[in-house]
C-alpha cells in the first residue's frame, strides 16, 4: 500500500472514514442486529456444550441394553442394586475422660444368680454388734468354716453402744482370721453409738415393753451398717447374728440355689435339762399373716410396733418356728410376711432399691419384720425354709419369745 508523500495525518485518516451517520444507520439496521443476536446465541450454546462434556462422562447407564421385561432375574438384581442410595454413618469417636475426680460405676453386670460361685459373685456378710465379746470366738469359728470362696466374701461389722470389750475382741479375732491362707477379701469395722441404753439381761432385753424401742434401735444400726459397707460390686447381702452356735458350712450355696429375693431359715436352740437334749423353737419373728392379725392392725395406732410371742397382742399368725423339722427336706419353702434377723440372705439389688430396716413403725412393724413388709410391698418375694435349721444360743428365757 502506497502512502501519500506527506505521510499519514489524523485529518487525512478522519477524512477517509465513513461519515458517522452512515455508521449509525448500519448498526441500527434490523438485518445487522439479527445477525449479531444469532451469532451470540451460537457462541453461548457452544460454550455450554463444551464445558458439560467432561461431566457427562461420570454418568453411566447400569444394566443390560434391553428392557426390564426381557432381563433375567440376575440381571434385574444387578440393575436394582444400583437404585439404592448409599448411606455413610459417621459414628462419634469415644469420649475420653481424664478427670480423676469423676468415677464411673456400671451396675448392669452385677447380677444375683444361682451360679454365684462360677460367676464369682461377691457376698457381703453383715453383723451388728453390741456387748458381743463372749460370742465372737464361736462366731468366727463358724465363719471360717463357710465353703463359699472366702476371696469373694467381704465382712462388715457395726459396734455400737457397747459397754464391754467388743471392739477389741472383734479386732483381735479379725486380725487372726485374716492371717489365714484362706482369708476373706476384706473386713470393715464401723463404730456408731445411737444412745440406746438397755440391759443385756434376758428379762429386760426381751420384755414386751422393750420391744418397740429395741427393734427401732436395731433397725437404725442395720441401716447404718448397710449403707456404709454395701459396695457396687456386691451381688448378695448375708445378715448373720453373732450368737449363732451352729449352722451348715454350705449355707450360702444352699440359700443361693433357691434364687429368692429374701430367704431365711428356721431358728431353733438346744437346751439340756435332766440329761435330755430339748430342741427349742427360738425365733417367732418369721411368720405368715392371719386374718386376726390384719384386723388387729386396722385398729392400732400407726405408731404402734407389734411384737410376736407376747400376750399383749394376739395376732393369730402362723409362726415358722413351730413348723418343720431339720430331719425333713431342707429345701421345702413357704412364703412369709415377717422375718427374723438371725440369718437372712438378700439379693443386693433389693437393698439398692431402697428396701431397708425401718427404725419406725411401718405397717405396725419395725426392723426385720418391717423389712419383710416393705419388701413385699415393693413386689419382692420373701420366703422361709421351715426344715433348714440354724441353731441359736439358748438364752434361757422362761417367757416371751421361747
Secondary structure, DSSP 4 states (H G I P E B T S, - for coil): -PPPTT---HHHHHHHSPPHHHHHHHHT-HHHHHHHHHHHHHHHHHHHHHHHHHHHTT----S-SS-GGG--HHHHHHHHGGGSPP----PPPPPP---TT------TT----TTTTTTT-EEEEEEEESS-GGGHHHHHHHHHT--S-GGGEEEEEEE-S--SSHHHHHHHHHHHHTTSTT--SEEEEEE---------SHHHHTSHHHHHHHHHHHHHHHHHHHHHH--TTEEEEEEE-TTEEE--TTHHHHHHTT--SEEEEEEEEEEEETTEEEEEE---S-EE--HHHHHHHHHS-TTPPP-TT-TTS---PEEGGGS--TTS-TT--EE-SB--SSEEEEEHHHHHTT---EEEEETTEEHHHHHHHHHHHTT--EEEEEEEEEEEP----SSS--
